[in-house]
């Protein structure tokens, strides 16, 4: 779950953002999204949150963003929503 967005969005909004991202990009496979998010890093669970937060910051710094449903998201946030939407619908 995208932790920062979860602080300001409800579950249904996160799922809607994720579904829209998957439609817009074709990134629609759980394993592929996990690979993109984690960069094949071998992180412990306790490190994943920090790693993803750093990727979000880096995305915004580099302009690696996407507009979805009126929200300007980092690609990492959008991918987290996409993965969350897949996990919640299965």
N, C-alpha and C positions, 0 to 999 in steps of 0.2 A: 504494500500500500504506500502510495506517495505521502510520506509523513507530513511534510510542510503543507501540502494542499489539503490533507485530511483535517488540518486545524481550521480551515476556512470553508471547506466544501463538505456536503453530506455524501454518503455512500452512493446514492443515485447519481449525483452530479459527477463523481469520479468515474463511475461506470459509463455515463454518457460521453464524457470527454475521451475515455479510452476507446469506446466503440467508434466514435467519430475519427479519432486518430487512426485506428486500424483501417477504416474505410478509405481515408484520404491517402494513406501511405502503402497499403497492402501488407504492412507488417502485422501479420495475423496468426503467427505461430508462437506458442508459448516458449518452446526451446530457443527459437531464434531471438525473441525479445529478451529472454534471460541472458543469452550470449552477448547481445548488444549492450545491455545494462551493466553487466559485470566484467566486460572486456576479458573474459576467460581468466579472471583473477581467482585465486584460491583464497577467498576471504572467509574468516570465521563469521558466524552470525552477528557477533557483536561489532564487527568492523564494517558490515555492509551499509548500515545507516550513514556512517561517517563518509564512506566512499561515495555513496550516491549523492549526499549533500554537496560534497566537493565537486562532483560532476555537474550538478545543477548550477552551482556558482560559475564554474568554468564555461558552461553553455551560455549563460547570460553574458559573461565577459567577452566571449567570442561571437556573440550574436547568433548562436545556434539555437534559434527559437522557432516556434510555430504558433499561428493563431488558430485556435479551435473554440468554436462556440462563444466567441467574444473574449476568450481568455488568451493572453500572451503567455505561453508556457515554454520552458526549456524543453528541448527534445527529450532529455532524460525524464523530466516530469511526465511528459506525454506518453513515453514508453512505459513508465510505471503505471499510469492509468490504464494503458492498453493491456498490460499484463494482468492488472487487477480485474479488469472487466472480463478477461478470459477465465480467470480463476473463479470469479463469482458466478459466472453463467454455467459453469460445468459442475 
